[in-house]
Amino acid sequence: MNDSMTLRSDDPAVVSIIGRPNVGKSTLFNRLIGKRRAITDPTPGVTRDLLPERWYLAGNPVTLVDSGGVKMEGRTLDEMVSANSLSLLDRSDAIIFMMDCTEVTAEDQHLIEALRPYGDRLVLAVNKVDDPKREDLVWEFYGYGYERVVGISAAHGLGIDDLEEVLLGMLDFEEIEQAEEEEATVRLAIMGKPNTGKSTLANLLVGKQISLVSEIAGTTRDVVSGSFVHKGTTFSVLDTAGIRRRTRVDENVEYYSVNRAIRTIEEADVVFLVVDSAEGLADQDKKIAQLIVRRGKGVVIVLNKIDLLSGVPNELEAIKDRIRFLFPVLSFAPVMMISALEEKGIEPLLDTAWSLYRQLHRRVETSRLNEALGRWGQEYPPPRGKEGHFKVYYGTQVSTNPVNFLLFVNRTKGFPSSYLTYLTNRIRSELGFPRIPVEIDLKERKRSPSLNLRGPGPAPERVASASGRTGGKAVARRKGVKPGNKAAVEKARKRAIRQQRRKGGK
């Protein structure tokens, strides 16, 4: 299999996109993951490698894989691309077989037969149904004998909801989660500035020399990996190049090594940010930590080389306090003291990594979250803005690793960051995420169309019609006559009668 993509035993459900060249596979891939990850071009054969990406199907983590177009005949490269794409089939939990509604080629016919053994895991996505006149063409594809057929337009987003609904029915996420629990592998990335002892720690954990150890900064260039077992759990280790300030990175090799190290964050569950305890946390360490937190990964600040400290009483606590003071953004992250050279503090470090991994994969029931949101809102109501009080209606957890919550509110514009911080802290402290990053996204709950049509003002008063029913256009009521006015009118009438009598008497 191509080295650019390796499916691990602890990956979530794998959904692959298969088809001949130029049927819109990469367009669908980009549409589903919500970003331009794969290159799209009318030229057939642009995609060659297998492209995996994390995708959340109704909140469930999925590995979505784009593949190169399968050809019947071609040059050696085309044969390699085709073999690479077809190698996905046996490892896929669901297969999206894409065809073009406007034409069926010899490659399509070849794939139709080749994919029959996988029919129970396959949905036929008929693409380019971007015109109502083409909708009738979809019925013809039922004749190929596949149970699930969906018409879509990857370019315009039509039919994507139907495709996702079919995939949800095909995948059993409960079984997948149980499999992950049984075969859990904690992926550790060891990062930090050059010459802080990263490679020494990696070699110690794995039990053999996987990285060269030298006092020369920048000895490690590639991302070096290894694995070991601790208390029955498998850990994989990624030792990365030391990350220096960009202004100090001169060599092209080091430039690419640093960028590769930063990309390793995406592959890790927990990052060991190794710091020289004598030097303390530097500005470059802070930047690395921000990258880790932004991607929602667990992070442990590892203070290495404690064997070189002076031994002053409370020196370690003073170093910890200084780190907390200088970098409050990592106030939740655990700080561990070790000496990789003397093999001190390693077991508590690994126990902490396992604890973070468990928190990253923790899922909170929606009912429990909303009960907590209601209680927190009563204890500390959201503040008032220019247009009235902000409100949090309800929420749900949309993902694990990274842990992300979605809250539905009355207004997203100007929503107070201080209240988001309050909710984040309560989620951490009460729902089981005390030592990992927690992300909260806001979504505005739309009002009903009738309210939107009325606008922000109050609804017009509905008055009774002559038939006694309410409805129709609002009209103003006649202004009532005050009692005082009636008396004045009556006095004027009597005065006029008396004056008339006097004139008649004369």
Residue, then its C-alpha position, 0 to 999 in steps of 0.5 A: m500500500n502507498d506510504s502516504m496513507t496507513l490505516r491503523s487498527d484504532d482508526p474509526a470507520v473507514v469510508s472510501i470513494i471509488g470510481r473511474p477517473n473524472v466522475g467527481k470523486s475529489t469534488l465529493f471528498n472536498r464537499l463532505i469534509g468541508k474544505r479543499r483538501a483534494i485537487t480538483d481538475p477536469t483532467p483525468g488522473v489528477t488524484r494518484d495517492l490515497l487521501p485520508e481525512r477525518w470526517y464527522l458523519a452526524g457527529n461520529p468520527v469517520t476516516l474518509v478516503d479519496s482514491g485515484g481513478v480506476k482504469m482498465e488499461g494504461r501505463t505502469l503508473d495507471e496500473m499502480v494507481s488502480a491497484n492502490s485504489l482497489s486495495l481499499l475495498d477489503r479495509s473499508d466499512a462502507i464504499i461510495f461507488m461513483m458514476d456519472c449520470t451522463e455516460v457509462t464507460a467500459e471502466d464503469q462496466h468493469l467496476i460494476e462487476a468487480l465491486r459486486p462482492y462488496g455489495d452489502r457495504l456499497v452505495l452507488a452514488v450517481n453524480k452530476v445530477d445538477d439539472p432536474k431533467r437528469e433526475d430521471l436518469v438515476w432510475e436507469f442505474y437501479g438496473y445494475g443490481y445494487e440495493r442502494v442508489v442515490g442521485i447527487s451533485a457533488a459540485h452543487g451539494l444536491g443529494i448529499d443529505d440523502l447520501e449521508e443518511v444511507l451511510l449512517g444506516m450502513l455503519d454501526f458506530e456502537e460496534i466500532e467504538q467497542a472495537e476501538e476500546e479493545e484495541a486502543t493505541v495511544r499516539l504520543a508525539i514528543m516535541g519541543k526546542p532542540n536539545t531538550g532531551k526528546s530523543t533520549l526520552a523516546n529511546l527510553l520509552v521504546g526500549k531501544q535506540i530509534s533516534l540518534v542522541s547528540e548534543i548538536a541541535g537539530t540531530t533529529r530531522d525525520v519523524v522517528s517512530g516506535s511502540f511499546v506496551h505500558k500496563g497492557t496499553t499499546f503506545s506509539v511514539l513519534d520523535t520529532a525534530g526540534i522546533r526553532r524560531r523561523t528566523r533561525v531556520d536556514e537549511n532547507v532540510e531543517y525547514y521541511s523537518v520542522n514543518r513535518a514535526i508540526r504536522t505530526i500534531e495532527e497524528a497524535d493523541v497526546v503531545f509531550l512538550v519537553v522543556d529543559s527544567a533549568e531554562g524553563l518555558a520559552d516563547q517558542d514553547k508557548k507557540i508550540a503549545q498554542l498549535i497543540v491546543r488549537r488542534g484540540k490535542g492533549v498536552v503534557i508539559v514535561l520538565n526534563k533534566i531535573d537531575l541538573l537542578s541545584g536542589v534548593p528546597n521547593e525549587l520544582e514547585a517554584i518552576k511549576d508556579r512560574i510556568r502557570f503564571l507566564f502561560p495561563v492558556l495552558s492552566f489545565a495542562p498537567v506539568m510532570m517532572i522527569s529525568a530521561l537520563e536517569e529514568k526518573g518520573i517515567e511511570p507517572l508520565l505515562d499514567t498521565a498520558w493514558s488519563l488524557y487519552r481517556q478524557l479525549h475519547r469521553r462522550v457526554e450524553t446530550s440529556r446530561l449536558n443540557e441538564a447541566l447547561g440549565r443549572w449553570g444558566q440559573e447559577y450564573p445567567p448570561p449577560r445582557g447585550k444591546e439587543g437584550h439578554f443572551k440565551v443558551y437554548y441547548g447543546t450537544q457534543v459533536s466530536t471526541n479527540p478533539v473534544n468539541f461542543l456545539l451550543f445553540v444560542n439566540r445570537t452569536k454576534g457579540f456573544p460574551s467570550s467571558y461566558l464561553t470561558y465560564l461554560t468551558n470551565r464548568i464542562r471541564s470540572e463537572l463533565g470529566f474533561p479537567r486536563i484537556p482542551v475543550e472547544i465550544d462552537l456557537k450556532e444561532r437557532k433560527r426563528s420561525p419564518s412568520l417571526n422573521l417576516r414580522g421583523p423585530g417589532p411586536a406582533p400587530e394586535r388582532v381585532a374582532s371582525a363584524s362576524g366575531r372572528t379574529g384575523g385580517k389586517a389590524v385596524a385602529r379602534r374608535k376612540g371612546v368618548k369620555p363621560g365629561n364630554k357627554a355632559a358638556v354636550e347635554k348642557a349645550r343642547k339644553r342651553a340651545i333649547r332655552q334660548q330658542r324658547r326666549k326668542g319665541g316668547k318675544 
